[in-house]
Amino acid sequence: MSVGKIEINGKVHEAPIIIGSEGEVALDISKLRAATGMITLDGGFKNTGSCTSSITYIDGANGVLRYRGYAIEELCEKSSFLEVSKLLVDGNLPNSSALSSFQDQIKKASSLPEGVKSIIKSFPKSAHPMGVLSSALAALSGHFEAKDYGNLSKADFDELIPTMMGAVKMIAAYNYRHNKGENFLDSKSDLDYCSDFINLMFGEVDKDIAEALDVLFILHADHEQNCSATAARVAGSAHANIFASMASGVNALWGPRHGGANQKVIEMLEMIEADGGDYQKYIEKAKDKSDPFRLMGFGHRVYKNFDPRAKIIKKYCETVLNKLGVKDPTLDIAKGLEEVALKDPYFVERKLYPNVDFYSGIIYRALGIPTNMFTVMFAIGRMPGWIAQWKELLGQGMAISRPRQVYTGETLRTYKDVESR
Ligand code: SDX
């Protein structure tokens, strides 16, 4: 085992160096405070690893994304969302019997208790669907007996995982129907996952739309220690139940810096279109530090090259829009924006490229998904990834996540009566 040396106040301390299967290196500082009284500080965890993981590998410099060693490009071409979900959660591609029993378990779990349906119906139609999803997921915990989440059995995982995959699809579709003032539909066990979701939403199946969704869900399925996976892991580290842990993921994903960006991208493109399509003006606004405007769908904490998912989705945009006979002016604006930005020194120097959210909303819109539901679509795709990360954390016997801090507030002072303040 090689070690790193840190000299503090003239004393040299050693810390183990961890090397991953793809050659990534880390300094294990878990014993640093005991040895030196010091902690490390790294706002936003930009340079801090929270765990070792064998689920997803990202090479940000070269735009590489692999789930359990399989390249995202190959999985999009040859696999299916449910097969990829099983791969992420179990670690290997399932054989046909394991895949069909996973599909059957999800089909059996594709219904919601009346109480959860009433919660969905209790929301105003203007409520953001991510708030409904998070509430309904947490509410589901009331319909399952409590378990010791520090000691789940295989049977527990086999029950809970399909439940989450079924629930997220049902809640999303029911919320859509509630907002349209339409009655809820029942899941059809003869349909595959995406076709069933389309049917639950629109009351009819469109094969092209189902196929497009299957690829989009694969592309969103996991992304290692992103903000929402970290939220799900942190909740899981307290041995909170799976419903609460997944709802934590939903709540973090909702943020416009994260999954909420796909909705903001379309709103941005529509704003530029309404403003005469002058995307150069918005490039300048994005560069202006005094202007809060950011180019939504651009930039990434890890990718300092093209987000491979954005490349696939951009190509897919054309295919899906042509297949559906949809003409969308925002696609041309997006392409123009991308072309100008990628030549602009501000974006080039900061290695800001389109990310997964830049083009996805254009496809969702073509599929008839309402804009405020785009992040829910992201959550449906990401559910297996959150589950896989949460399951891995429980399997690692990880300590509860509880970071330290450097206190910079008032030092000791004595209480003064209100008259003397
Ligand atoms: C997702 O982590 C994941 O893996 C997430 C995700 C997943 O699959 O789970 O990939 C999904 O969340 C994709 C990202 C979606 N968000 C957006 O598209 C929102 C717009 N992008 C940014 O807000 C930003 O790029 C982040 C949040 C994505 C990343 O922020 P970082 O890593 O903290 O980078 P930063 O804010 O420190 O930016 C570095 C520089 C800054 O300029 P300087 O201070 O160096 O002068 O780049 C600038 C930033 O101002 N910058 C941008 C910008 N993004 C970064 N400037 C204009 N427009 C932008 N979009």
Residues whose N, C-alpha, C, O or C-beta is under 5 A from the ligand:
A	BS01	SDX	H223 N226 C227 P256 R257 H258 G259 A261 A286 R294 L295 M296 G297 F298 G299 H300 R301 R350 N355 D357
